[in-house]
Amino acid sequence: MHPFDEGFEPPKDCVLWCTNRTYDIHVLDDGVLVDLDWWNDHLESDELEVRLKGRDMDGRVVSGGRATVLRNDLQLDSDLVEAEHRGLGLLFLCAAWRSAHPKRRAARRFPDVSNRFGAPNVHRHTAVKAAIDQLVRDKRLPDFDYTSGTGWPGLPNVGIPLTTVFLWALGVKAAGIRAQLLDQHGVSTLIHLGWLEDPAVSGFTRRRYDRYLEVLLHWSESAGTTPELVERWLVERWNARVQEARSGSLAEPTLF
């Protein structure tokens, strides 16, 4: 653990919240409403052989309109992805889930994953597919090395927060544990609680992300829970503080 993080323990409120929640319900069943038509229209316009689906109120798979996507649907073999390259399809399903989440900081943005500066005879999506294939094959991020680049996978225009959702969906490991979601609201809560780091997630280096994962792991072990639930609490805590500031009263459900 980083020397600055020694003694940085989870608040009692975090421990209480996490121990009264379950992984299946509060992580895997975390669902959002996705505008499938918007995403599929953009996928078609970008000439990508990917189509996204969702679930209706009865859990049946549908291909149009506004439909639910659960975090548990973010898998390589998901029923909600129809794609020539399953990994690329999963990346866009992760983008749709994250952008539609009402409590996470994200805008609905269609990531342009093409390499427009490649050789004329190379398909513009070759690079992103190769990077995804390597993640699927290795199931880990390489150890950070100044001589080998940033340490982040070569996913053009995806951004670090979305990259971490995708890494979690693939079960990729970093710093010896499963990659976890990196959300601005969650990191802002950590900073508010005293974490000594740069608060801007868009500028997270691999070393800073590894340190973040170590904090989540330490807090989850201290609370007898999972890193996913700790990360979810950090995001929920930020939203509760915002709600309190707006309403002037204690946010419900109480988190502290």
C-alpha positions as CSV (number, residue, x, y, z in Angstrom):
1,M,0.0,0.0,0.0
2,H,1.1,3.6,-0.7
3,P,2.7,5.3,2.3
4,F,0.1,8.1,2.1
5,D,-2.7,5.5,2.4
6,E,-1.5,3.9,5.7
7,G,-4.2,4.5,8.3
8,F,-6.8,5.5,5.6
9,E,-9.6,3.3,6.8
10,P,-13.2,3.1,5.6
11,P,-15.7,5.2,7.5
12,K,-18.2,3.4,9.8
13,D,-21.0,4.5,7.4
14,C,-19.3,2.8,4.5
15,V,-18.9,-0.5,6.5
16,L,-22.5,-0.3,7.7
17,W,-23.9,0.4,4.2
18,C,-21.9,-2.4,2.6
19,T,-22.6,-5.0,5.2
20,N,-26.3,-4.4,4.7
21,R,-26.2,-4.8,0.9
22,T,-25.7,-7.8,-1.3
23,Y,-23.5,-8.2,-4.3
24,D,-26.1,-9.8,-6.5
25,I,-28.7,-7.1,-5.9
26,H,-26.7,-3.9,-5.5
27,V,-24.0,-4.7,-8.1
28,L,-25.1,-7.3,-10.6
29,D,-28.8,-6.0,-10.7
30,D,-27.8,-2.4,-11.0
31,G,-29.8,-1.5,-14.1
32,V,-30.3,1.5,-16.3
33,L,-32.7,2.5,-19.1
34,V,-30.9,2.6,-22.5
35,D,-32.2,4.3,-25.6
36,L,-31.4,1.4,-28.0
37,D,-32.5,3.2,-31.1
38,W,-30.0,6.1,-30.5
39,W,-27.1,3.7,-30.0
40,N,-28.0,1.4,-32.9
41,D,-28.5,4.3,-35.3
42,H,-25.1,5.6,-34.4
43,L,-23.5,2.1,-34.7
44,E,-25.1,1.8,-38.2
45,S,-24.0,5.2,-39.3
46,D,-20.4,4.3,-38.2
47,E,-20.6,1.1,-40.3
48,L,-20.0,-1.1,-37.2
49,E,-21.4,-4.6,-37.2
50,V,-22.7,-4.2,-33.7
51,R,-26.3,-4.0,-32.5
52,L,-27.3,-3.6,-28.9
53,K,-30.4,-5.0,-27.2
54,G,-32.0,-4.6,-23.8
55,R,-34.6,-6.1,-21.5
56,D,-38.3,-5.2,-21.1
57,M,-40.0,-5.1,-17.7
58,D,-40.5,-8.8,-17.8
59,G,-36.8,-9.5,-18.5
60,R,-37.4,-10.5,-22.2
61,V,-34.7,-9.4,-24.7
62,V,-35.9,-6.6,-27.0
63,S,-34.1,-4.8,-29.8
64,G,-35.6,-1.3,-29.9
65,G,-37.0,1.5,-27.8
66,R,-35.9,2.2,-24.2
67,A,-34.9,-1.0,-22.4
68,T,-33.0,-2.1,-19.3
69,V,-29.4,-3.1,-19.2
70,L,-28.1,-4.7,-16.0
71,R,-24.6,-4.6,-14.9
72,N,-24.7,-8.4,-15.0
73,D,-25.4,-8.1,-18.7
74,L,-21.9,-6.6,-19.2
75,Q,-20.3,-9.9,-20.3
76,L,-18.5,-11.1,-23.4
77,D,-21.3,-13.7,-24.1
78,S,-24.1,-11.3,-23.3
79,D,-27.5,-11.9,-24.8
80,L,-27.7,-8.1,-25.4
81,V,-25.0,-7.9,-27.9
82,E,-25.2,-8.9,-31.6
83,A,-21.8,-8.3,-33.2
84,E,-19.3,-9.7,-35.6
85,H,-16.6,-8.9,-32.9
86,R,-18.1,-9.7,-29.5
87,G,-15.5,-7.7,-27.6
88,L,-16.2,-4.6,-29.6
89,G,-19.9,-5.1,-29.0
90,L,-19.4,-5.4,-25.3
91,L,-17.4,-2.2,-25.3
92,F,-20.4,-0.3,-26.7
93,L,-22.8,-2.1,-24.3
94,C,-20.6,-0.8,-21.5
95,A,-20.7,2.7,-23.0
96,A,-24.5,2.6,-23.1
97,W,-24.8,1.3,-19.5
98,R,-22.4,3.9,-18.1
99,S,-23.8,6.8,-20.0
100,A,-27.4,6.0,-18.9
101,H,-26.6,5.5,-15.2
102,P,-28.4,8.3,-13.3
103,K,-25.8,8.4,-10.5
104,R,-22.6,8.2,-12.4
105,R,-20.9,11.1,-14.0
106,A,-21.1,10.5,-17.7
107,A,-22.8,11.9,-20.8
108,R,-24.3,10.0,-23.7
109,R,-21.4,10.1,-26.1
110,F,-20.7,7.8,-29.0
111,P,-17.0,6.8,-28.8
112,D,-15.2,7.0,-32.1
113,V,-12.9,4.0,-31.8
114,S,-11.6,4.1,-35.3
115,N,-7.9,4.7,-36.1
116,R,-8.2,7.4,-38.8
117,F,-4.4,7.8,-39.1
118,G,-3.6,4.2,-40.1
119,A,-2.3,3.0,-43.4
120,P,-4.8,3.1,-46.3
121,N,-5.0,-0.6,-46.6
122,V,-5.7,-1.2,-42.9
123,H,-9.2,-1.2,-41.6
124,R,-9.9,1.7,-39.3
125,H,-11.1,-0.6,-36.5
126,T,-8.2,-3.1,-36.6
127,A,-6.3,-1.4,-33.8
128,V,-9.2,-1.4,-31.3
129,K,-10.1,-5.0,-32.1
130,A,-6.5,-6.1,-31.6
131,A,-6.3,-4.2,-28.2
132,I,-9.6,-5.9,-27.1
133,D,-8.4,-9.3,-28.2
134,Q,-5.3,-8.9,-26.1
135,L,-7.3,-8.0,-23.0
136,V,-9.6,-11.0,-23.6
137,R,-6.6,-13.3,-24.0
138,D,-4.4,-12.0,-21.1
139,K,-7.1,-11.0,-18.6
140,R,-4.7,-8.5,-17.1
141,L,-3.3,-5.1,-17.6
142,P,0.5,-5.1,-18.0
143,D,2.6,-3.8,-15.0
144,F,3.2,-0.1,-15.5
145,D,6.5,0.6,-17.2
146,Y,7.7,4.0,-18.3
147,T,9.4,2.5,-21.3
148,S,6.3,0.8,-22.7
149,G,3.8,3.7,-22.7
150,T,0.9,4.6,-20.4
151,G,0.0,1.1,-19.3
152,W,-3.6,1.6,-20.4
153,P,-5.0,-0.5,-23.3
154,G,-5.0,1.0,-26.8
155,L,-8.7,1.9,-27.0
156,P,-8.9,5.1,-29.0
157,N,-11.2,7.9,-27.7
158,V,-12.8,5.6,-25.1
159,G,-11.5,7.4,-22.0
160,I,-10.3,6.0,-18.7
161,P,-13.7,5.8,-16.8
162,L,-15.3,3.8,-19.6
163,T,-12.2,1.7,-20.1
164,T,-12.5,0.6,-16.4
165,V,-16.1,-0.5,-16.9
166,F,-15.0,-2.5,-19.9
167,L,-12.1,-4.0,-17.9
168,W,-14.4,-5.0,-15.1
169,A,-16.8,-6.6,-17.6
170,L,-14.0,-8.7,-19.1
171,G,-12.7,-9.7,-15.6
172,V,-9.3,-8.1,-16.3
173,K,-6.9,-7.9,-13.4
174,A,-4.7,-5.0,-12.4
175,A,-2.5,-4.6,-9.3
176,G,-3.4,-8.3,-8.6
177,I,-7.1,-7.8,-8.3
178,R,-10.1,-7.5,-10.6
179,A,-10.3,-4.0,-12.3
180,Q,-12.9,-1.8,-10.7
181,L,-15.0,1.1,-12.0
182,L,-13.5,4.5,-11.8
183,D,-16.1,7.2,-11.5
184,Q,-15.6,10.9,-10.8
185,H,-18.3,10.9,-8.1
186,G,-16.6,8.1,-6.3
187,V,-13.1,9.5,-6.5
188,S,-14.5,12.9,-5.3
189,T,-15.9,11.2,-2.3
190,L,-12.5,9.6,-1.5
191,I,-10.9,13.0,-1.8
192,H,-13.5,14.5,0.5
193,L,-12.8,11.8,3.0
194,G,-9.1,12.6,2.9
195,W,-7.5,10.6,0.1
196,L,-4.3,12.4,-0.9
197,E,-4.5,12.2,-4.7
198,D,-5.4,14.1,-7.8
199,P,-9.2,14.2,-8.1
200,A,-9.5,14.2,-11.9
201,V,-10.2,10.7,-13.1
202,S,-9.6,11.7,-16.8
203,G,-5.9,12.2,-15.9
204,F,-5.5,9.0,-13.9
205,T,-2.2,7.2,-14.6
206,R,-1.9,3.5,-14.3
207,R,0.1,3.9,-11.1
208,R,-2.6,6.1,-9.6
209,Y,-5.3,3.6,-10.7
210,D,-3.4,0.8,-9.1
211,R,-3.3,2.8,-5.9
212,Y,-7.0,3.4,-6.1
213,L,-7.6,-0.4,-6.5
214,E,-5.5,-1.0,-3.4
215,V,-7.6,1.4,-1.4
216,L,-10.8,-0.3,-2.6
217,L,-9.4,-3.7,-1.7
218,H,-8.2,-2.6,1.7
219,W,-11.6,-1.0,2.5
220,S,-13.5,-4.1,1.3
221,E,-11.3,-6.4,3.4
222,S,-11.7,-4.2,6.5
223,A,-15.5,-4.1,6.0
224,G,-15.8,-7.8,5.1
225,T,-17.4,-7.0,1.7
226,T,-16.3,-6.6,-2.0
227,P,-14.5,-3.8,-3.8
228,E,-17.6,-3.4,-6.0
229,L,-19.8,-2.5,-3.1
230,V,-17.3,-0.1,-1.7
231,E,-17.1,1.6,-5.1
232,R,-20.9,1.7,-5.2
233,W,-21.0,3.3,-1.8
234,L,-18.5,6.0,-2.8
235,V,-20.8,7.0,-5.7
236,E,-24.0,6.8,-3.6
237,R,-22.3,8.9,-0.9
238,W,-21.6,11.7,-3.4
239,N,-25.1,11.7,-4.7
240,A,-26.5,11.8,-1.2
241,R,-24.4,14.8,-0.3
242,V,-25.6,16.6,-3.5
243,Q,-29.2,15.8,-2.7
244,E,-28.8,17.1,0.8
245,A,-27.2,20.3,-0.4
246,R,-30.1,20.9,-2.8
247,S,-33.0,19.9,-0.4
248,G,-31.5,21.1,2.9
249,S,-32.5,17.9,4.6
250,L,-31.0,14.4,5.3
251,A,-30.9,12.4,2.1
252,E,-32.8,9.1,2.0
253,P,-31.8,6.3,2.2
254,T,-29.4,7.6,4.8
255,L,-25.8,6.6,4.2
256,F,-24.2,8.1,7.3
